[in-house]
Amino acid sequence: MLNNALQQTGWEGPLLSEGDWQAAVRARLQKASWERVVDDVEPFLEPAADPALLRYENVMRVLERS
């Protein structure tokens, strides 16, 4: 699904695999405006979710463990 979404948005890089998607997401997040990322993701959070936990450091930590 990630590769399909990337292609739809003009991704010109190689197809991502189970072993390398985390590095690609980390690289993209390092260049992104974090406030904009939070604004984009917040509508998709469960009602009981705490949006304050959606911090750059937390997301990067999760991606490193995956």
C-alpha positions in Angstrom: 0.0 0.0 0.0 2.9 2.4 0.8 4.4 1.8 -2.7 1.0 2.5 -4.3 0.6 5.7 -2.4 4.1 6.8 -3.2 3.6 6.2 -6.9 0.3 8.2 -6.8 2.2 11.2 -5.4 5.0 11.1 -7.9 7.6 9.1 -6.0 10.6 8.5 -8.4 12.6 6.3 -6.0 12.8 2.5 -6.0 10.0 0.4 -4.7 10.3 0.0 -0.9 10.5 -3.4 0.8 9.8 -4.7 4.2 13.5 -4.1 5.1 14.0 -0.6 3.9 10.7 1.4 4.2 11.6 2.6 7.8 14.7 4.4 6.6 12.8 6.0 3.7 10.1 7.3 6.1 12.8 8.5 8.6 14.6 10.4 5.8 11.3 12.0 4.6 10.3 13.0 8.2 13.7 14.7 8.8 12.9 17.1 5.9 9.2 17.7 6.7 7.6 20.4 8.7 6.6 18.6 11.9 3.6 20.9 12.6 2.2 20.1 9.2 2.7 16.4 9.7 0.7 16.5 13.0 -2.0 18.6 11.3 -2.2 16.0 8.5 -2.3 13.0 10.8 -4.5 14.3 13.7 -7.9 13.7 11.9 -7.0 10.0 11.6 -6.3 9.4 15.3 -8.8 7.5 17.4 -11.0 9.7 19.6 -9.2 8.5 22.8 -5.7 9.0 21.4 -3.6 11.7 22.9 -2.3 13.9 20.0 0.4 15.3 22.3 2.2 11.9 22.0 2.6 12.5 18.2 6.0 14.0 18.6 8.9 13.8 16.2 11.1 12.1 18.8 8.5 9.4 19.5 7.8 8.6 15.9 11.5 8.4 15.1 12.0 6.1 18.1 9.3 3.8 16.9 10.7 3.7 13.4 14.1 2.7 14.7 12.7 -0.2 16.6 10.6 -1.6 13.6 
